[in-house]
Amino acid sequence: RRVGAWKVSFIPVVPRGRAAEQQEFVLSEAEVGRVRSEVDALAQEFHGLVTVRCIDIRKNDYWIIENDGDLWVERASEATDVRICDIHEIVSLAAV
């Protein structure tokens, strides 16, 4: 908070692409549960000072703008992700 942080988000790695090839990035359900518990404890400890949350696409879909500007709904597996549009479509919609 001293450096201006209002929100901290912890994002457990979802083993996709190259991450899936690295065993150290693959978390068990128990490990992800421990991460969520620790984040919940931090959220309670810093309640009212800093918003602390866990963003876990294993449980919820998230809208992501990738580095190339494409907008995706990302889900628990790449096979179920949905590409919504590209950066040009986003910019044209914003201009309306």
C-alpha positions in Angstrom: 0.0 0.0 0.0 3.0 2.3 0.7 3.9 2.2 -3.0 0.3 2.8 -4.2 -1.0 -0.7 -4.7 -4.8 -1.0 -4.4 -5.1 -4.5 -5.7 -3.0 -7.6 -5.8 -4.1 -10.6 -7.9 -2.6 -14.0 -7.7 -3.0 -16.1 -10.8 -2.0 -19.8 -10.5 -0.3 -21.0 -13.6 -2.6 -23.0 -15.9 -0.4 -25.6 -17.6 -0.8 -24.6 -21.2 1.6 -24.6 -24.1 5.2 -24.7 -22.9 4.1 -24.5 -19.2 2.4 -27.9 -19.7 5.8 -29.4 -20.6 7.3 -28.2 -17.3 6.2 -30.5 -14.5 7.0 -27.8 -11.8 4.2 -25.6 -13.3 1.6 -28.3 -13.0 -0.3 -27.9 -9.7 -2.5 -30.5 -8.1 -6.0 -29.7 -7.0 -4.7 -29.8 -3.4 -1.9 -27.3 -4.2 -4.3 -24.9 -6.0 -6.6 -25.2 -2.9 -3.7 -24.2 -0.7 -3.0 -21.2 -2.9 -6.7 -20.2 -2.7 -6.6 -20.6 1.1 -3.5 -18.4 1.4 -5.0 -15.8 -0.8 -8.2 -15.8 1.2 -6.2 -15.3 4.4 -4.3 -12.4 2.8 -7.6 -10.9 1.6 -8.9 -11.0 5.2 -5.7 -9.6 6.7 -5.6 -6.6 4.3 -9.4 -6.1 4.0 -10.1 -2.4 3.6 -6.5 -1.6 2.7 -5.7 -3.6 -0.5 -8.0 -5.9 -2.5 -6.4 -9.3 -2.6 -7.8 -11.9 -5.0 -7.1 -15.2 -6.8 -7.9 -15.3 -10.5 -8.1 -18.9 -11.4 -9.5 -19.8 -14.9 -10.0 -23.4 -13.7 -13.1 -22.1 -11.9 -14.2 -19.1 -13.9 -14.0 -17.8 -17.5 -11.8 -14.7 -18.0 -11.7 -12.2 -20.8 -8.1 -11.7 -21.9 -6.6 -9.4 -24.5 -3.5 -11.3 -25.8 -0.2 -9.6 -26.8 -1.3 -9.6 -30.4 -4.5 -7.7 -29.5 -7.0 -10.6 -29.9 -9.7 -10.7 -27.3 -10.4 -14.2 -25.9 -12.6 -15.9 -23.3 -10.1 -18.2 -21.7 -11.3 -21.3 -19.9 -9.8 -24.3 -18.1 -8.4 -25.8 -21.3 -7.2 -24.2 -24.5 -9.6 -26.5 -26.4 -12.5 -24.6 -24.9 -11.2 -21.1 -25.2 -13.2 -18.8 -27.5 -11.7 -16.0 -29.7 -14.1 -13.1 -29.7 -12.4 -10.5 -32.0 -9.1 -8.8 -32.9 -7.7 -5.4 -31.9 -9.1 -3.8 -35.1 -12.6 -4.8 -34.1 -12.1 -3.7 -30.5 -10.9 -0.3 -31.6 -13.8 0.2 -34.1 -16.3 -0.8 -31.4 -14.7 1.7 -29.0 -15.0 4.5 -31.6 -18.8 4.0 -31.7 
